[in-house]
Amino acid sequence: MQTATGAFRSTSASVFENDKIYEDHGSLFFDVDGDRDLDLFVLSGGADATNELAWQCRLYLNDGKGNFSKSNDRLPAFKDLSLRVVAHDYDDDGDSDLFIGGRLVPKNWPLTPRSAVLRNDKGRFVDVTAQVAGAFERCGMVTDLQWNDLDADGQKELIVVGEWMPVSVFKFKNMRLENVTEQYGLAKTNGLWNRLALADLDKDGDMDLVTGNLGLNTRFTASPEAPFYCYAKDFDNNGTLDPIVAYSEAGKIYPLMQKEVLVKQMPVLKRSFSIPGTTPRPP
C-alpha cells in the first residue's frame, strides 16, 4: 500500500501467506458487496497440479482501509484453469458479475477449455455458465478479454482473444452471449493472440482494438496461403493426447517437430518411417 510519503508497505501479509501454495494466474479488483471499496478476486492456475483444488479461485474482502480477509463461502467450486477475468453487470441488478476466460485443459493442450460466467447475487457468486455463456463457453484458449460498447448502441460487447482463435466479439441476445465476430469483420483474424487493449486512438469517438499476437521473431509463420496448423489426437492409443504443430510450405504440410523427436513421442510411427540404422516393423 502506498503511504503519504510515496513509499510502499505490505498489507494483510499473513492472509496471503496462508495461500502461498496456490499458483496465481490473474486477478481483478472490483466492488463485490456494494460497500464502495475494492475487493480482490484471484484466479489460480498451474497446469502441473495433481489436485483440482489447486485451481479454485479465491476472493479477498476489503474492510475499506486496505486490509483484506479471505472469504471462503462466496464462490462456487471451480475446477477450470484460467488466466483473465473481467467484471460486468450483465443483468443490470447493480452489482458486478464475473466473466472468466478458460485458458487450457490441463494435460490436454490444445483442447478447448471451459470459460465461465459467475453471477453476483448480493455478494455471493453462482455459476450460471450453462444459462448465460452461450457461444462464449467454448470459444477458445482465452488469454485476454474486455467489455466495451463497440457499436455505440448502449450495450457493451465482450471482446476476447486467445490462442488458435480469431479476435472474437460476443453480444448478449435474449440473455445469452452470441458470437457476432463476423459482423465486425474479424472472422479471419485467427492467431496466437496474447493481449488486448482498447482506446480511441484516432479520436473519432469509437473504440479501437490493440491486440498482441505471437510476432514475427519466431520460426512460426502463417498466412492465408500457408496456414499454421495444430493436429491433436491420441494417435498411438496410449491414453494421452498427442498434439502435432505443423506448417505449410509449397502447398504441403510438414510437422514442426523433427522426426527423431516425433517418433520418441509416438513409437507407432516406427512402423511406417525408417530411421537410419533401424529396420521398420511391419504394420
Secondary structure, DSSP 8 states (H G I E B T S, - for coil): -B-TTS-B---SHHHHHTTTTS-EEEEEEE-SSSSSS-EEEEEE--TT-SSGGGG--EEEEE-SSS-EEEESSSS-----EEEEEEEE-TT-SSS-EEEEEEEE-TTSTTS----EEEEEETTEEEE-HHHHTGGGTTS-EEEEEEEE-SSSSSS-EEEEEEEEE--EEEEEETTEEEE-GGGGT-TT--EE--EEEEE-TT-SSS-EEEEE---SSSS----SSS-EEEEEE-TT-SSS-EEEEEEEETTEEEESS-HHHHHHH-GGGGGTS--TT------
